[in-house]
Amino acid sequence: MTKFTEEDIILRKVEHSFNKGVVKYRLIEDDDRILVGLSGGKDSLALLELLAIRSKIIKPRFSVVAVHIVMTNIPYKSDMQYLKDFCEQHGVEFVEYRTSFDASSDSRKSPCFLCSWNRRKALFTVAKEYGCNKIALGHHRDDIIQTMLMNITFQGVFSTMPPMLKMRKFDMTIIRPMCLVNESDLIDMARVRDYRKQVKNCPYEHQSNRSQMKRILAELEKLNPEARYSLWNSMSNVQEELLPGKI
């Protein structure tokens, strides 16, 4: 009888959720060329590895390119050689792209927003340059739920980050293949795969509401251990007749 290791069990669990999301939302098609934003964190490393594994199956046939964006005015130290070796190990082309932003250019926007916006802009630039038609981001199920809670709380809208978003203006499609993967499983995967942590020293990190929303989600799970799944299911179970509607 085959005896599976802890690593086998964890990887199979993550792959199952990953593949389920890819198939359910039809995220990958034949001849796709997918750009992965490789920050060096556990989520982006897992995303690259999972896409590399899936790219080796017969159908659909697609290729993967990884880009690490260096924001030169942010003291985020990445082990570039580790990232290059990681990509080479998985047969993925690696690109380093350097850019920056001026935090004083728009006082109405937070530096965190400006940094994120400029990183996203760089992703589109590299995607076009390398002939990619899709950009894969490493957001997992918890990220999507937290974003929904943030949008409700701070923007007054019921929305979040969809598994697929076609950007018609830029002729590019954003996909989130880990949309059904729980962060706890990615933490386990990073441990058993021995992902190397990058040094993060962002001076604007304290201005983000995401870490607080993460704690709120944890509190909700104390009230109901199934809260994460209830919140996820609520996004496809909107009972409009029981809502106030437009005023």
TIDOKE-290983 format. One record per residue (C-alpha): residue in three letters; y, z, x. Coordinates in steps of 0.25 Angstrom, whole numbers, padded with zeros to 4 digits, always signed. Layout:
% TIDOKE-290983
AlaYZX...
This chain:
% TIDOKE-290983
Met+0000+0000+0000Thr+0014-0004+0006Lys+0022+0008+0009Phe+0037+0005+0008Thr+0047+0012+0017Glu+0060+0018+0012Glu+0068+0006+0018Asp+0059-0003+0010Ile+0061+0004-0003Ile+0076+0005-0001Leu+0078-0009+0003Arg+0069-0014-0009Lys+0077-0006-0019Val+0090-0011-0014Glu+0085-0025-0013His+0080-0024-0028Ser+0094-0020-0033Phe+0101-0031-0024Asn+0092-0042-0028Lys+0093-0038-0043Gly+0108-0039-0042Val+0108-0052-0035Val+0098-0058-0046Lys+0104-0051-0058Tyr+0119-0056-0055Arg+0114-0069-0048Leu+0122-0066-0036Ile+0115-0076-0026Glu+0112-0091-0028Asp+0107-0102-0019Asp+0115-0106-0008Asp+0125-0094-0009Arg+0132-0090+0004Ile+0135-0076+0003Leu+0145-0068+0011Val+0143-0053+0013Gly+0154-0044+0016Leu+0148-0035+0027Ser+0156-0023+0028Gly+0145-0015+0036Gly+0143-0005+0025Lys+0130-0002+0019Asp+0132-0011+0007Ser+0136-0023+0014Leu+0125-0022+0024Ala+0115-0020+0013Leu+0121-0032+0006Leu+0119-0041+0018Glu+0105-0036+0020Leu+0101-0038+0006Leu+0107-0052+0005Ala+0101-0056+0018Ile+0087-0052+0013Arg+0089-0059+0000Ser+0094-0072+0007Lys+0080-0073+0013Ile+0073-0076+0000Ile+0071-0090-0005Lys+0080-0090-0017Pro+0092-0090-0018Arg+0095-0095-0004Phe+0109-0090+0001Ser+0115-0086+0014Val+0123-0073+0018Val+0135-0071+0027Ala+0141-0058+0031Val+0156-0055+0034His+0161-0042+0040Ile+0176-0041+0037Val+0184-0033+0047Met+0197-0028+0041Thr+0205-0026+0055Asn+0215-0016+0050Ile+0204-0006+0044Pro+0196+0003+0054Tyr+0183-0001+0049Lys+0173-0002+0061Ser+0161-0011+0059Asp+0150-0013+0068Met+0151-0028+0069Gln+0139-0030+0078Tyr+0130-0022+0068Leu+0135-0030+0056Lys+0133-0043+0064Asp+0119-0039+0068Phe+0116-0034+0054Cys+0119-0048+0049Glu+0111-0055+0059Gln+0099-0046+0056His+0100-0051+0042Gly+0103-0066+0045Val+0117-0066+0040Glu+0129-0072+0046Phe+0140-0062+0050Val+0155-0064+0049Glu+0166-0055+0054Tyr+0180-0057+0047Arg+0192-0049+0052Thr+0204-0047+0043Ser+0215-0036+0039Phe+0225-0032+0028Asp+0238-0026+0027Ala+0238-0013+0019Ser+0253-0013+0017Ser+0253-0028+0011Asp+0251-0023-0003Ser+0255-0008-0006Arg+0249-0010-0021Lys+0235-0012-0015Ser+0227-0001-0008Pro+0223-0004+0007Cys+0208-0003+0002Phe+0211-0014-0008Leu+0218-0023+0002Cys+0207-0021+0012Ser+0196-0024+0001Trp+0204-0036-0003Asn+0206-0042+0011Arg+0191-0040+0014Arg+0187-0048+0001Lys+0197-0059+0005Ala+0190-0060+0019Leu+0177-0061+0012Phe+0181-0073+0004Thr+0187-0079+0017Val+0174-0077+0025Ala+0166-0082+0013Lys+0173-0095+0012Glu+0173-0097+0027Tyr+0158-0095+0027Gly+0154-0103+0015Cys+0150-0092+0006Asn+0150-0093-0009Lys+0148-0078-0012Ile+0152-0065-0006Ala+0143-0053-0007Leu+0149-0039-0008Gly+0141-0026-0005His+0145-0019-0018His+0133-0011-0024Arg+0131-0005-0038Asp+0139+0008-0035Asp+0151+0000-0030Ile+0151-0008-0043Ile+0150+0004-0052Gln+0161+0011-0044Thr+0170-0001-0045Met+0168-0001-0060Leu+0172+0014-0061Met+0184+0011-0052Asn+0189+0000-0060Ile+0188+0008-0073Thr+0195+0020-0067Phe+0206+0013-0059Gln+0207-0001-0065Gly+0204+0002-0080Val+0194-0010-0080Phe+0179-0011-0082Ser+0175-0019-0070Thr+0168-0019-0057Met+0162-0028-0046Pro+0153-0038-0052Pro+0140-0042-0045Met+0146-0057-0044Leu+0160-0061-0045Lys+0164-0076-0044Met+0178-0077-0037Arg+0182-0091-0043Lys+0195-0091-0036Phe+0188-0090-0022Asp+0176-0097-0026Met+0167-0086-0021Thr+0157-0076-0028Ile+0157-0061-0025Ile+0143-0055-0026Arg+0138-0041-0026Pro+0123-0042-0023Met+0121-0026-0022Cys+0127-0024-0036Leu+0114-0017-0041Val+0112-0009-0028Asn+0115+0006-0028Glu+0123+0011-0017Ser+0113+0022-0014Asp+0102+0012-0011Leu+0111+0005-0002Ile+0113+0018+0006Asp+0098+0019+0007Met+0097+0005+0012Ala+0108+0007+0022Arg+0101+0019+0027Val+0087+0013+0028Arg+0092+0000+0034Asp+0101+0008+0044Tyr+0114+0001+0041Arg+0124+0005+0051Lys+0137+0011+0045Gln+0150+0005+0049Val+0162+0014+0053Lys+0172+0014+0041Asn+0186+0019+0043Cys+0195+0014+0032Pro+0208+0021+0030Tyr+0209+0016+0016Glu+0196+0021+0011His+0201+0033+0005Gln+0209+0025-0005Ser+0197+0019-0012Asn+0192+0024-0025Arg+0178+0020-0023Ser+0173+0032-0016Gln+0178+0041-0027Met+0172+0032-0037Lys+0159+0033-0030Arg+0159+0048-0031Ile+0162+0047-0046Leu+0150+0038-0048Ala+0142+0048-0041Glu+0147+0059-0050Leu+0144+0050-0062Glu+0129+0049-0057Lys+0129+0065-0057Leu+0132+0064-0072Asn+0122+0053-0074Pro+0112+0048-0063Glu+0112+0034-0070Ala+0127+0033-0070Arg+0127+0021-0060Tyr+0118+0013-0068Ser+0125+0017-0081Leu+0139+0012-0075Trp+0132-0001-0070Asn+0126-0004-0084Ser+0139-0001-0091Met+0145-0013-0085Ser+0136-0022-0092Asn+0135-0014-0105Val+0150-0014-0110Gln+0151-0010-0125Glu+0164-0017-0128Glu+0164-0013-0142Leu+0165+0002-0138Leu+0177+0000-0129Pro+0192+0000-0133Gly+0194-0014-0129Lys+0207-0021-0126Ile+0220-0014-0130
